Amino acid sequence: ETGVTQTPRHLVMGMTNKKSLKCEQHLGHNAMYWYKQSAKKPLELMFVYSLEERVENNSVPSRFSPECPNSSHLFLHLHTLQPEDSALYLCASSQVTGNYEQYFGPGTRLTVT
Amino acid sequence: TQLLEQSPQFLSIQEGENLTVYCNSSSVFSSLQWYRQEPGEGPVLLVTVVTGGEVKKLKRLTFQFGDARKDSSLHITAAQPGDTGLYLCAGLLSNDYKLSFGAGTTVTVRA
């Protein structure tokens, strides 16, 4: 049990849909992350929120929009996605001091049709 | 360009055998972490190493950080099917706040 939950676990959406991914951490951490994991590719860092401020936006297309209303919750809003956006989307949290050890959620498996 | 190179990419062994996974870079890290990811789940932190030459043991898993803090290895003794998974190394550069992940090594232990 990692203390980081993600919903939904699976999502199938059309290219014209709008959906949101939700992440919640119960570890008292003050940084949260979105990663994309595609087959045969390393983990790609998408966004970082530190103390509820976005500190990283790693050249992610604008069809992905993050939101961090407080230190425990993180959302990823999706709209007009492409089939190549199909992947496992992982949320993680950490402290903003020390070694930034990541605690991951189970991920949302997204399929764009 | 990948900051951390992991090798091998795939490893399939019989139960009871030993294996070693490598994580190499030309960069110096302030710390290096190892994670294991099982199918359908997120990565789980196994260990963090911070001192050059450091060796840490977690039951049958032995982690070593290179003297120059540029590389690391993970050795599993007498592997079991429960060790099956994707092993990821991740490094933290000095004065940085985000980890750089390797591409991972997929380990399969056959019963």
Backbone of each chain as ProteinMPNN parsed JSONL, in Angstrom:
{"seq_chain_A": "ETGVTQTPRHLVMGMTNKKSLKCEQHLGHNAMYWYKQSAKKPLELMFVYSLEERVENNSVPSRFSPECPNSSHLFLHLHTLQPEDSALYLCASSQVTGNYEQYFGPGTRLTVT", "coords_chain_A": {"N_chain_A": [[0.856, -1.198, 0.0], [0.718, 2.102, -0.984], [-0.23, 4.596, -0.288], [-0.99, 6.415, -2.13], [-3.536, 7.149, -4.254], [-5.3, 6.544, -7.31], [-7.732, 7.467, -9.681], [-9.767, 7.161, -12.642], [-8.926, 3.594, -12.759], [-8.805, 2.47, -15.234], [-9.367, 3.802, -18.468], [-11.173, 4.516, -21.32], [-11.317, 6.528, -24.073], [-12.699, 8.634, -26.62], [-11.342, 10.605, -29.314], [-12.479, 13.097, -29.217], [-13.459, 13.476, -26.739], [-13.728, 14.776, -23.326], [-12.028, 14.297, -20.376], [-11.069, 13.602, -16.941], [-8.297, 12.787, -14.901], [-7.722, 11.623, -11.622], [-5.83, 12.099, -8.651], [-4.826, 11.255, -5.387], [-3.048, 11.831, -2.415], [-2.076, 10.409, 0.687], [-0.007, 10.847, 2.409], [1.085, 13.07, 3.51], [2.817, 14.531, 1.989], [4.449, 17.191, 0.082], [4.876, 17.639, -2.576], [3.846, 16.861, -5.869], [3.457, 14.757, -8.754], [3.041, 14.153, -12.254], [3.475, 11.437, -14.415], [4.141, 9.913, -17.586], [3.905, 6.688, -18.903], [4.896, 4.794, -21.447], [4.812, 1.921, -23.623], [7.913, 0.305, -23.948], [9.348, 2.614, -23.526], [11.122, 4.968, -21.469], [10.057, 6.237, -18.235], [8.287, 9.255, -18.49], [8.51, 12.447, -17.293], [5.896, 14.654, -16.723], [4.529, 16.826, -15.376], [5.243, 18.843, -12.492], [4.334, 19.664, -9.249], [5.144, 21.716, -6.629], [4.707, 22.442, -3.351], [2.182, 23.254, -4.047], [2.568, 24.88, -6.217], [3.111, 25.054, -9.709], [6.031, 23.766, -10.953], [7.269, 22.574, -13.018], [6.849, 21.994, -16.412], [6.942, 19.935, -18.691], [7.327, 20.435, -21.596], [4.845, 19.55, -22.457], [2.021, 18.756, -24.481], [-0.727, 21.056, -24.95], [-3.154, 19.825, -24.735], [-3.171, 18.364, -22.497], [-3.878, 19.207, -19.239], [-2.91, 20.201, -16.128], [-3.994, 20.271, -12.669], [-3.771, 21.439, -9.387], [-5.304, 21.598, -6.614], [-4.796, 21.529, -3.872], [-2.319, 20.35, -1.497], [-2.762, 17.648, -1.359], [-4.178, 16.675, -3.494], [-4.344, 16.042, -6.986], [-4.957, 16.682, -10.356], [-5.437, 15.64, -13.766], [-6.433, 17.025, -16.573], [-7.974, 16.114, -19.566], [-8.245, 16.591, -23.06], [-9.369, 16.384, -26.431], [-7.56, 14.28, -27.248], [-4.908, 12.297, -28.772], [-4.388, 9.169, -30.515], [-1.756, 8.321, -29.944], [-1.418, 9.156, -27.387], [-2.217, 7.226, -25.726], [-1.468, 5.366, -22.917], [0.102, 4.45, -19.751], [-0.703, 6.416, -17.069], [0.906, 7.824, -14.46], [0.744, 8.908, -11.144], [2.612, 10.557, -8.628], [4.011, 11.235, -5.378], [6.045, 13.227, -3.164], [8.367, 14.366, -0.613], [9.586, 17.752, -0.517], [12.174, 17.971, 0.202], [15.407, 16.476, 0.898], [15.883, 13.36, -0.713], [13.874, 13.29, -2.602], [12.271, 11.027, -2.889], [10.074, 8.982, -4.637], [6.647, 8.233, -4.309], [4.438, 6.201, -5.732], [1.215, 6.079, -7.315], [-1.167, 3.559, -8.432], [-1.657, 4.004, -11.093], [-3.337, 5.095, -14.124], [-4.683, 3.425, -16.752], [-4.822, 4.497, -19.897], [-6.661, 4.545, -22.869], [-6.894, 5.756, -26.058], [-9.217, 6.103, -28.522]], "CA_chain_A": [[0.0, 0.0, 0.0], [1.611, 3.237, -1.13], [-0.809, 5.826, 0.214], [-1.352, 7.275, -3.258], [-4.616, 6.517, -5.009], [-5.611, 7.148, -8.601], [-8.974, 7.039, -10.324], [-10.087, 5.73, -12.665], [-7.782, 2.728, -13.062], [-8.818, 2.269, -16.683], [-10.188, 4.795, -19.149], [-11.183, 4.492, -22.785], [-11.979, 7.747, -24.516], [-12.557, 9.029, -28.007], [-10.462, 11.749, -29.529], [-13.179, 14.361, -28.99], [-13.957, 13.524, -25.36], [-12.992, 15.443, -22.248], [-12.052, 13.5, -19.146], [-10.067, 14.0, -15.961], [-7.686, 11.793, -14.023], [-7.602, 12.148, -10.261], [-4.821, 11.501, -7.787], [-4.885, 11.726, -4.004], [-2.005, 11.228, -1.579], [-2.396, 10.427, 2.116], [1.295, 10.689, 3.041], [1.556, 14.344, 4.043], [3.862, 15.079, 1.121], [4.161, 18.532, -0.427], [5.141, 17.709, -4.018], [3.12, 15.845, -6.622], [4.009, 14.6, -10.105], [2.415, 13.31, -13.275], [4.379, 10.779, -15.352], [3.568, 9.084, -18.646], [4.706, 5.484, -19.158], [4.495, 4.106, -22.678], [5.532, 0.674, -23.853], [9.266, 0.364, -24.484], [9.911, 3.951, -23.329], [11.293, 5.277, -20.044], [9.099, 7.144, -17.621], [8.407, 10.652, -18.914], [7.944, 13.404, -16.35], [5.04, 15.623, -17.407], [4.31, 18.019, -14.565], [5.616, 18.794, -11.084], [3.816, 20.702, -8.368], [5.844, 21.765, -5.366], [4.002, 23.371, -2.469], [0.99, 23.651, -4.807], [2.935, 25.706, -7.363], [3.665, 24.25, -10.791], [7.44, 24.118, -11.154], [7.776, 21.896, -14.202], [5.879, 21.678, -17.457], [8.0, 19.376, -19.508], [6.982, 20.461, -23.032], [3.677, 18.694, -22.66], [1.001, 19.423, -25.308], [-1.764, 21.757, -24.181], [-4.337, 18.983, -24.546], [-3.052, 17.894, -21.122], [-3.922, 20.369, -18.361], [-2.909, 19.768, -14.736], [-4.576, 21.144, -11.642], [-3.404, 21.005, -8.037], [-6.055, 22.497, -5.726], [-4.155, 21.518, -2.553], [-1.144, 19.469, -1.511], [-3.145, 16.238, -1.343], [-4.936, 16.322, -4.689], [-3.781, 16.411, -8.28], [-5.812, 16.269, -11.468], [-4.94, 15.821, -15.12], [-7.581, 17.202, -17.453], [-7.633, 15.643, -20.909], [-9.222, 16.928, -24.11], [-8.934, 16.179, -27.831], [-6.329, 13.5, -27.245], [-4.529, 11.549, -29.954], [-4.126, 7.754, -30.19], [-0.409, 8.142, -29.372], [-1.456, 9.505, -25.967], [-2.548, 6.006, -24.979], [-0.322, 5.025, -22.06], [-0.18, 4.399, -18.317], [-0.412, 7.709, -16.447], [1.237, 7.592, -13.06], [0.864, 10.031, -10.221], [3.533, 10.284, -7.533], [4.209, 12.325, -4.435], [7.296, 13.168, -2.408], [8.69, 15.575, 0.114], [10.416, 18.653, -1.321], [13.52, 17.996, 0.745], [16.026, 15.158, 0.897], [16.152, 12.689, -1.979], [12.691, 13.33, -3.474], [11.837, 9.655, -3.154], [8.725, 9.026, -5.199], [5.654, 7.233, -3.932], [3.559, 6.175, -6.897], [-0.082, 5.444, -7.337], [-1.221, 2.384, -9.316], [-1.741, 4.422, -12.484], [-4.549, 5.012, -14.942], [-4.396, 2.928, -18.115], [-5.638, 5.29, -20.821], [-6.696, 4.15, -24.278], [-7.57, 6.755, -26.89], [-9.665, 5.427, -29.747]], "C_chain_A": [[0.886, 1.241, 0.0], [1.052, 4.523, -0.562], [-1.133, 6.816, -0.877], [-2.397, 6.535, -4.087], [-4.876, 7.282, -6.3], [-6.929, 6.592, -9.119], [-9.167, 7.794, -11.627], [-8.829, 4.891, -12.908], [-7.666, 2.479, -14.566], [-9.747, 3.296, -17.303], [-10.03, 4.621, -20.652], [-11.937, 5.735, -23.234], [-11.733, 7.997, -25.996], [-11.745, 10.303, -28.108], [-11.153, 13.072, -29.246], [-13.688, 14.506, -27.554], [-13.122, 14.439, -24.477], [-13.141, 14.587, -21.006], [-10.992, 14.044, -18.201], [-9.577, 12.796, -15.183], [-7.498, 12.438, -12.655], [-6.551, 11.379, -9.477], [-4.96, 12.102, -6.395], [-3.783, 11.04, -3.209], [-2.333, 11.465, -0.108], [-1.129, 10.355, 2.957], [1.829, 11.983, 3.64], [2.671, 14.967, 3.235], [3.472, 16.449, 0.583], [4.612, 18.736, -1.869], [4.386, 16.578, -4.69], [3.525, 15.924, -8.077], [3.034, 13.822, -10.99], [3.518, 12.776, -14.197], [3.541, 10.048, -16.409], [4.492, 7.896, -18.867], [4.131, 4.772, -20.371], [5.328, 2.848, -22.82], [6.9, 0.96, -24.469], [9.885, 1.763, -24.392], [10.131, 4.174, -21.854], [10.185, 6.184, -19.54], [9.355, 8.576, -18.077], [7.736, 11.539, -17.874], [7.153, 14.447, -17.131], [4.955, 16.922, -16.617], [4.787, 17.758, -13.132], [4.948, 19.957, -10.372], [4.569, 20.602, -7.048], [5.187, 22.839, -4.508], [2.853, 24.055, -3.226], [1.292, 24.615, -5.951], [3.517, 24.809, -8.456], [5.09, 24.7, -11.059], [8.026, 23.454, -12.38], [6.625, 21.649, -15.157], [6.724, 21.216, -18.622], [7.62, 19.281, -20.98], [5.816, 19.547, -23.345], [2.644, 19.446, -23.506], [-0.127, 19.989, -24.464], [-3.042, 20.947, -24.033], [-4.302, 18.264, -23.191], [-2.983, 19.127, -20.224], [-3.956, 19.911, -16.915], [-3.586, 20.785, -13.827], [-4.216, 20.572, -10.281], [-4.081, 21.93, -7.039], [-5.487, 22.576, -4.31], [-3.057, 20.46, -2.575], [-1.498, 17.992, -1.55], [-3.786, 15.765, -2.643], [-4.279, 16.858, -5.955], [-4.696, 15.862, -9.363], [-5.041, 16.437, -12.778], [-6.159, 15.843, -16.035], [-7.154, 16.906, -18.894], [-8.684, 16.102, -21.918], [-8.563, 16.822, -25.478], [-7.613, 15.445, -27.909], [-6.138, 12.78, -28.574], [-4.278, 10.091, -29.571], [-2.746, 7.527, -29.561], [-0.324, 8.574, -27.909], [-1.855, 8.313, -25.104], [-1.312, 5.547, -24.212], [-0.823, 4.792, -20.639], [0.225, 5.743, -17.723], [-0.282, 7.491, -14.951], [1.324, 8.9, -12.312], [1.842, 9.614, -9.125], [3.575, 11.484, -6.6], [5.548, 12.143, -3.735], [7.363, 14.37, -1.483], [9.546, 16.466, -0.791], [11.805, 18.816, -0.732], [14.114, 16.589, 0.643], [16.218, 14.623, -0.515], [14.958, 12.612, -2.921], [12.227, 11.927, -3.839], [10.358, 9.655, -3.523], [7.873, 7.883, -4.668], [4.558, 7.304, -4.994], [2.188, 5.601, -6.572], [-0.065, 4.277, -8.317], [-1.35, 2.744, -10.795], [-3.135, 4.334, -13.067], [-4.137, 4.556, -16.331], [-5.36, 3.615, -19.072], [-5.515, 4.745, -22.234], [-7.506, 5.18, -25.036], [-7.927, 6.112, -28.219], [-10.023, 6.436, -30.83]], "O_chain_A": [[1.717, 1.409, 0.893], [1.809, 5.474, -0.37], [-1.516, 7.949, -0.586], [-2.155, 5.425, -4.56], [-4.698, 8.498, -6.371], [-7.201, 5.397, -9.006], [-8.774, 8.957, -11.721], [-7.776, 5.44, -13.23], [-6.57, 2.3, -15.096], [-10.789, 3.625, -16.737], [-8.92, 4.583, -21.182], [-13.072, 5.961, -22.817], [-10.698, 7.62, -26.546], [-11.496, 10.986, -27.115], [-10.477, 14.082, -29.051], [-14.273, 15.527, -27.196], [-12.0, 14.821, -24.808], [-14.249, 14.202, -20.632], [-10.133, 14.834, -18.593], [-10.35, 11.898, -14.848], [-7.165, 13.617, -12.539], [-6.407, 10.166, -9.624], [-5.182, 13.303, -6.243], [-3.598, 9.827, -3.307], [-2.792, 12.536, 0.292], [-1.158, 9.864, 4.086], [2.915, 11.992, 4.219], [3.394, 15.832, 3.73], [2.3, 16.825, 0.624], [4.719, 19.871, -2.334], [4.294, 15.473, -4.154], [3.887, 16.985, -8.585], [2.304, 12.95, -10.521], [4.364, 13.523, -14.688], [2.409, 9.632, -16.162], [5.705, 8.058, -19.002], [3.03, 4.223, -20.328], [6.399, 2.717, -22.227], [7.021, 1.76, -25.397], [10.843, 2.062, -25.105], [9.392, 3.618, -21.042], [9.472, 6.815, -20.32], [10.49, 9.053, -18.054], [6.543, 11.402, -17.604], [7.663, 15.05, -18.076], [5.275, 17.993, -17.134], [4.745, 16.634, -12.633], [4.994, 21.095, -10.84], [4.625, 19.539, -6.43], [5.123, 24.005, -4.897], [2.594, 25.248, -3.067], [0.368, 25.116, -6.591], [4.315, 23.916, -8.174], [5.335, 25.869, -11.355], [9.166, 23.737, -12.749], [5.565, 21.161, -14.765], [7.168, 22.021, -19.441], [7.591, 18.191, -21.55], [5.801, 18.86, -24.366], [2.409, 20.634, -23.283], [-0.443, 19.465, -23.396], [-3.931, 21.339, -23.277], [-5.28, 17.635, -22.789], [-2.131, 19.994, -20.421], [-4.933, 19.289, -16.498], [-3.731, 21.963, -14.154], [-4.341, 19.37, -10.048], [-3.501, 22.944, -6.65], [-5.677, 23.579, -3.622], [-2.891, 19.755, -3.57], [-0.616, 17.158, -1.757], [-3.919, 14.56, -2.86], [-3.739, 17.964, -5.986], [-5.151, 14.72, -9.291], [-4.127, 17.254, -12.885], [-6.823, 14.828, -16.243], [-6.122, 17.382, -19.367], [-9.883, 16.009, -21.652], [-7.383, 17.123, -25.656], [-6.665, 15.907, -28.544], [-7.058, 12.666, -29.384], [-3.983, 9.807, -28.41], [-2.588, 6.632, -28.731], [0.706, 8.388, -27.262], [-1.829, 8.398, -23.876], [-0.243, 5.362, -24.793], [-2.014, 4.92, -20.359], [1.374, 6.161, -17.861], [-1.208, 7.043, -14.276], [1.906, 9.874, -12.791], [1.889, 8.444, -8.743], [3.223, 12.6, -6.981], [6.112, 11.049, -3.717], [6.531, 15.275, -1.554], [10.165, 15.973, -1.734], [12.542, 19.717, -1.133], [13.405, 15.631, 0.337], [16.663, 15.347, -1.406], [15.029, 11.931, -3.943], [11.835, 11.675, -4.978], [9.518, 10.234, -2.834], [8.311, 6.736, -4.589], [3.859, 8.307, -5.136], [2.03, 4.762, -5.684], [0.953, 4.033, -8.966], [-1.172, 1.884, -11.658], [-3.995, 3.603, -12.575], [-3.344, 5.215, -17.003], [-6.562, 3.348, -19.059], [-4.414, 4.514, -22.732], [-8.661, 5.446, -24.703], [-7.057, 5.638, -28.949], [-10.42, 6.048, -31.929]]}, "seq_chain_B": "TQLLEQSPQFLSIQEGENLTVYCNSSSVFSSLQWYRQEPGEGPVLLVTVVTGGEVKKLKRLTFQFGDARKDSSLHITAAQPGDTGLYLCAGLLSNDYKLSFGAGTTVTVRA", "coords_chain_B": {"N_chain_B": [[18.27, 12.255, -25.141], [19.24, 9.674, -23.019], [19.77, 9.897, -19.6], [20.416, 7.998, -17.717], [21.505, 4.767, -18.245], [20.267, 1.542, -18.47], [21.055, -1.892, -18.078], [20.858, -5.469, -18.438], [18.261, -5.029, -20.973], [16.238, -6.886, -20.928], [15.76, -9.82, -18.933], [15.746, -13.183, -18.326], [15.453, -15.769, -16.149], [16.035, -18.895, -14.358], [14.335, -20.046, -11.459], [16.106, -19.717, -8.427], [18.555, -19.069, -9.513], [21.161, -16.526, -9.823], [21.206, -12.958, -10.414], [22.223, -9.891, -12.007], [21.676, -6.459, -12.349], [22.359, -3.496, -14.116], [23.094, 0.014, -13.84], [23.985, 2.838, -15.415], [25.827, 5.904, -15.9], [27.146, 9.015, -17.168], [27.025, 11.124, -15.575], [27.218, 12.635, -12.326], [25.561, 11.742, -9.399], [23.639, 12.916, -6.641], [22.13, 11.208, -5.196], [20.799, 7.882, -5.621], [18.139, 5.871, -6.655], [16.326, 2.78, -6.463], [13.618, 1.117, -7.957], [10.843, -1.165, -8.085], [8.522, -2.401, -10.37], [5.471, -3.942, -10.747], [3.318, -5.727, -13.025], [0.546, -3.769, -14.042], [0.647, -2.067, -11.875], [1.981, 0.746, -9.981], [5.423, 1.92, -9.781], [7.428, 0.805, -7.006], [9.315, 1.995, -4.354], [12.469, 0.643, -3.597], [15.053, 1.041, -2.505], [17.344, 3.637, -1.423], [20.432, 4.999, -2.283], [23.205, 6.894, -1.214], [25.877, 7.486, -0.711], [29.116, 7.323, -2.147], [30.292, 4.15, -3.098], [28.689, 2.851, -1.352], [26.925, 0.073, 0.028], [23.909, -1.623, 0.162], [21.646, -3.889, 1.674], [18.73, -5.777, 1.074], [17.074, -8.196, 2.161], [17.345, -10.72, -0.117], [18.336, -9.037, -2.003], [20.923, -6.985, -3.172], [22.311, -3.841, -3.249], [24.433, -1.569, -4.855], [26.309, 1.419, -4.856], [28.278, 3.205, -7.091], [31.74, 4.144, -6.625], [32.302, 6.696, -7.63], [29.83, 7.759, -7.761], [28.358, 7.537, -10.108], [27.216, 5.305, -11.099], [25.358, 2.256, -10.567], [24.444, -0.922, -9.148], [22.285, -3.758, -9.024], [21.912, -6.69, -7.364], [20.528, -9.872, -7.308], [20.136, -12.611, -5.305], [19.635, -16.09, -5.547], [17.1, -16.082, -7.029], [13.539, -15.665, -7.006], [10.189, -16.469, -8.172], [8.568, -14.359, -7.312], [10.199, -12.176, -7.547], [9.946, -11.258, -10.036], [9.512, -8.609, -12.347], [9.585, -5.112, -13.383], [12.516, -3.409, -13.114], [13.637, -0.354, -12.062], [16.006, 2.239, -12.191], [16.763, 5.395, -10.696], [18.036, 8.628, -10.725], [19.158, 11.429, -8.779], [20.188, 14.575, -9.496], [22.602, 16.93, -8.206], [21.326, 19.832, -6.584], [18.92, 19.634, -7.889], [15.422, 18.884, -8.353], [13.983, 16.876, -9.365], [13.696, 13.465, -10.439], [15.737, 11.473, -12.617], [14.904, 8.899, -14.67], [15.933, 5.574, -15.54], [15.471, 3.384, -18.404], [14.701, 0.921, -17.586], [14.815, -2.554, -16.503], [13.461, -5.542, -17.455], [12.672, -8.22, -15.547], [12.294, -11.664, -15.477], [11.448, -14.416, -13.625], [11.499, -17.769, -13.795], [9.549, -20.467, -12.624]], "CA_chain_B": [[19.398, 11.457, -24.642], [18.952, 9.06, -21.736], [20.8, 10.21, -18.619], [20.758, 6.737, -17.063], [21.377, 3.595, -19.111], [20.143, 0.303, -17.725], [21.316, -3.112, -18.841], [20.275, -5.622, -19.764], [16.888, -4.551, -21.086], [15.41, -8.025, -20.52], [16.51, -10.891, -18.282], [14.879, -14.287, -17.967], [16.277, -16.772, -15.479], [15.341, -19.945, -13.638], [14.28, -19.891, -10.002], [17.312, -20.178, -7.744], [19.748, -18.461, -10.11], [21.477, -15.16, -9.431], [21.203, -12.0, -11.516], [22.686, -8.532, -11.727], [21.172, -5.397, -13.232], [23.283, -2.362, -14.054], [22.562, 1.351, -14.101], [25.208, 3.6, -15.67], [25.685, 7.28, -16.383], [28.357, 9.841, -17.15], [26.734, 12.197, -14.632], [27.353, 12.342, -10.897], [24.282, 11.914, -8.723], [23.677, 13.069, -5.188], [21.552, 9.965, -4.693], [20.245, 7.019, -6.648], [17.078, 5.042, -6.104], [15.855, 1.63, -7.236], [12.201, 0.823, -7.846], [10.326, -2.348, -8.791], [7.156, -2.213, -10.83], [4.799, -5.164, -11.176], [2.312, -5.435, -14.048], [-0.701, -3.17, -13.583], [0.851, -1.279, -10.668], [3.013, 1.761, -10.063], [6.714, 1.534, -9.192], [7.559, 0.852, -5.549], [10.691, 2.265, -3.957], [13.167, -0.435, -2.887], [16.192, 1.532, -1.724], [18.045, 4.85, -1.839], [21.842, 5.024, -1.916], [23.642, 8.291, -1.282], [27.324, 7.628, -0.51], [29.907, 6.555, -3.085], [30.767, 2.892, -2.554], [27.719, 2.312, -0.388], [26.253, -1.195, -0.257], [22.736, -1.853, 1.002], [21.02, -5.189, 1.433], [17.316, -5.908, 1.373], [16.883, -9.645, 2.049], [18.221, -11.314, -1.138], [18.733, -8.001, -2.951], [22.083, -6.193, -2.776], [22.423, -2.632, -4.064], [25.727, -0.915, -4.683], [26.49, 2.705, -5.511], [29.67, 3.294, -7.496], [32.588, 5.061, -5.853], [32.195, 8.041, -8.194], [28.399, 8.095, -7.736], [27.848, 7.622, -11.484], [26.616, 4.052, -11.517], [24.83, 1.427, -9.492], [24.049, -2.263, -9.548], [21.334, -4.496, -8.188], [22.179, -8.123, -7.469], [19.542, -10.707, -6.631], [20.645, -13.961, -5.026], [18.6, -17.145, -5.482], [15.876, -15.397, -7.454], [12.261, -16.355, -6.867], [9.177, -15.906, -9.083], [8.082, -13.091, -6.772], [11.122, -11.094, -7.929], [9.591, -10.83, -11.398], [9.023, -7.237, -12.45], [10.406, -4.115, -14.065], [13.391, -2.744, -12.154], [13.97, 0.983, -12.545], [16.872, 3.074, -11.371], [16.453, 6.82, -10.844], [19.075, 9.432, -10.097], [18.882, 12.826, -8.448], [21.358, 15.426, -9.645], [22.725, 17.961, -7.165], [20.549, 21.065, -6.789], [17.739, 19.375, -8.705], [14.262, 18.489, -7.568], [13.281, 15.809, -10.048], [14.5, 12.285, -10.717], [15.907, 10.984, -13.99], [14.701, 7.458, -14.64], [16.396, 4.716, -16.614], [14.397, 2.748, -19.174], [14.249, -0.262, -16.857], [15.159, -3.937, -16.854], [12.362, -6.461, -17.177], [13.197, -9.482, -15.016], [11.321, -12.759, -15.382], [12.003, -15.575, -12.928], [10.659, -18.93, -14.113], [9.484, -21.47, -11.553]], "C_chain_B": [[19.076, 10.974, -23.231], [20.095, 9.35, -20.769], [21.314, 8.947, -17.936], [20.492, 5.584, -18.029], [21.303, 2.344, -18.252], [20.418, -0.886, -18.647], [21.258, -4.319, -17.914], [18.85, -5.061, -19.79], [15.912, -5.623, -20.609], [16.314, -9.094, -19.909], [15.511, -11.962, -17.855], [15.744, -15.394, -17.375], [15.39, -17.784, -14.775], [15.361, -19.625, -12.144], [15.546, -20.469, -9.365], [18.597, -19.596, -8.309], [19.94, -17.042, -9.579], [21.415, -14.244, -10.647], [21.707, -10.646, -11.049], [22.155, -7.588, -12.793], [22.044, -4.172, -13.018], [22.592, -1.064, -14.451], [23.77, 2.273, -14.224], [24.925, 4.984, -16.223], [27.061, 7.943, -16.426], [28.191, 11.008, -16.178], [26.918, 11.712, -13.2], [26.029, 12.665, -10.209], [24.482, 12.109, -7.221], [23.036, 11.865, -4.513], [20.99, 9.175, -5.857], [19.249, 6.075, -5.988], [16.764, 3.892, -7.048], [14.383, 1.388, -6.912], [11.905, -0.503, -8.54], [8.869, -2.096, -9.129], [6.602, -3.547, -11.312], [3.7, -4.792, -12.158], [1.032, -4.861, -13.442], [-0.573, -2.311, -12.346], [1.884, -0.19, -10.912], [4.32, 1.254, -9.466], [6.698, 1.693, -7.675], [9.029, 1.028, -5.202], [11.272, 1.093, -3.176], [14.244, 0.134, -1.966], [16.683, 2.855, -2.286], [19.487, 4.736, -1.383], [22.372, 6.433, -2.141], [25.16, 8.471, -1.208], [28.075, 6.766, -1.511], [30.457, 5.297, -2.432], [29.791, 2.202, -1.614], [27.111, 1.003, -0.896], [25.087, -1.329, 0.712], [22.123, -3.192, 0.642], [19.578, -5.16, 1.892], [16.987, -7.365, 1.109], [17.841, -10.195, 0.987], [18.693, -10.295, -2.178], [19.887, -7.191, -2.377], [22.241, -5.047, -3.763], [23.783, -2.006, -3.787], [25.746, 0.384, -5.463], [27.966, 2.819, -5.867], [30.439, 4.338, -6.708], [32.436, 6.507, -6.32], [30.755, 8.542, -8.256], [27.853, 8.319, -9.137], [27.102, 6.357, -11.89], [26.181, 3.252, -10.298], [24.504, 0.05, -10.045], [23.091, -2.837, -8.53], [21.595, -5.977, -8.424], [21.114, -8.868, -6.672], [20.117, -12.115, -6.509], [19.465, -14.925, -4.933], [17.228, -16.574, -5.815], [14.652, -16.302, -7.318], [11.243, -15.74, -7.82], [8.616, -14.579, -8.61], [8.994, -11.912, -7.066], [10.835, -10.578, -9.334], [9.04, -9.419, -11.395], [9.948, -6.376, -13.274], [11.205, -3.369, -13.006], [13.875, -1.431, -12.774], [14.978, 1.633, -11.606], [16.537, 4.536, -11.67], [17.492, 7.616, -10.079], [18.624, 10.859, -9.863], [20.179, 13.606, -8.585], [21.396, 16.458, -8.519], [21.928, 19.198, -7.559], [19.355, 20.856, -7.709], [16.614, 18.893, -7.802], [13.477, 17.373, -8.241], [14.246, 14.688, -10.373], [14.599, 12.038, -12.218], [15.83, 9.467, -13.931], [15.402, 6.776, -15.807], [15.202, 4.053, -17.291], [13.909, 1.459, -18.525], [14.788, -1.577, -17.387], [13.989, -4.818, -16.473], [12.951, -7.816, -16.782], [12.055, -10.487, -14.925], [12.011, -13.944, -14.721], [11.032, -16.735, -13.113], [10.712, -19.941, -12.989], [9.993, -22.82, -12.026]], "O_chain_B": [[18.692, 11.758, -22.364], [21.256, 9.081, -21.079], [22.498, 8.839, -17.617], [19.391, 5.446, -18.561], [22.168, 2.108, -17.409], [20.063, -0.881, -19.826], [21.576, -4.206, -16.73], [18.308, -4.668, -18.756], [14.9, -5.324, -19.976], [17.469, -9.255, -20.305], [14.56, -11.69, -17.123], [16.659, -15.894, -18.03], [14.186, -17.586, -14.61], [16.3, -19.007, -11.642], [15.994, -21.56, -9.717], [19.63, -19.629, -7.641], [19.044, -16.444, -8.983], [21.555, -14.703, -11.781], [21.632, -10.3, -9.87], [22.185, -7.891, -13.986], [22.422, -3.849, -11.892], [21.664, -1.037, -15.259], [24.501, 2.471, -13.254], [23.932, 5.211, -16.913], [28.01, 7.48, -15.794], [29.121, 11.791, -15.983], [26.787, 10.522, -12.911], [25.454, 13.734, -10.416], [25.387, 11.53, -6.62], [23.372, 11.542, -3.373], [20.737, 9.715, -6.934], [19.493, 5.552, -4.901], [16.913, 4.006, -8.265], [13.963, 1.447, -5.756], [12.616, -0.913, -9.457], [8.087, -1.641, -8.295], [7.189, -4.2, -12.176], [3.2, -3.667, -12.132], [0.501, -5.388, -12.464], [-1.585, -1.862, -11.808], [2.579, -0.2, -11.928], [4.325, 0.27, -8.727], [6.048, 2.586, -7.132], [9.885, 0.295, -5.699], [10.665, 0.605, -2.223], [14.337, -0.24, -0.797], [16.475, 3.164, -3.459], [19.746, 4.411, -0.224], [22.035, 7.085, -3.13], [25.671, 9.516, -1.608], [27.722, 5.605, -1.713], [31.023, 5.359, -1.341], [30.047, 1.096, -1.141], [26.824, 0.849, -2.083], [25.247, -1.17, 1.922], [22.082, -3.585, -0.524], [19.244, -4.606, 2.939], [16.66, -7.741, -0.017], [19.054, -10.136, 1.186], [19.378, -10.66, -3.132], [19.834, -6.758, -1.225], [22.297, -5.264, -4.973], [24.225, -1.923, -2.641], [25.26, 0.449, -6.592], [28.823, 2.554, -5.023], [29.863, 5.295, -6.19], [32.441, 7.431, -5.507], [30.5, 9.638, -8.754], [26.994, 9.175, -9.346], [26.428, 6.341, -12.92], [26.578, 3.53, -9.166], [24.314, -0.124, -11.249], [23.083, -2.464, -7.357], [21.508, -6.458, -9.553], [20.836, -8.541, -5.518], [20.528, -12.722, -7.498], [18.439, -14.621, -4.324], [16.316, -16.584, -4.988], [14.723, -17.519, -7.489], [11.414, -14.595, -8.239], [8.223, -13.751, -9.432], [8.604, -10.764, -6.855], [11.412, -9.581, -9.768], [8.209, -9.066, -10.557], [10.961, -6.841, -13.796], [10.629, -2.764, -12.101], [14.445, -1.413, -13.864], [14.827, 1.586, -10.385], [16.083, 4.866, -12.766], [17.793, 7.315, -8.924], [17.834, 11.422, -10.62], [21.151, 13.338, -7.88], [20.363, 16.814, -7.952], [21.868, 19.56, -8.734], [18.83, 21.826, -8.257], [16.831, 18.544, -6.642], [12.426, 16.966, -7.747], [15.442, 14.908, -10.56], [13.684, 12.346, -12.982], [16.605, 8.828, -13.22], [15.464, 7.313, -16.913], [14.07, 4.148, -16.816], [12.838, 0.956, -18.864], [15.164, -1.697, -18.554], [13.569, -4.845, -15.316], [13.633, -8.468, -17.571], [10.995, -10.198, -14.37], [13.039, -14.42, -15.203], [9.893, -16.689, -12.649], [11.782, -20.242, -12.461], [10.009, -23.779, -11.253]]}, "name": "protein", "num_of_chains": 2, "seq": "ETGVTQTPRHLVMGMTNKKSLKCEQHLGHNAMYWYKQSAKKPLELMFVYSLEERVENNSVPSRFSPECPNSSHLFLHLHTLQPEDSALYLCASSQVTGNYEQYFGPGTRLTVTTQLLEQSPQFLSIQEGENLTVYCNSSSVFSSLQWYRQEPGEGPVLLVTVVTGGEVKKLKRLTFQFGDARKDSSLHITAAQPGDTGLYLCAGLLSNDYKLSFGAGTTVTVRA"}
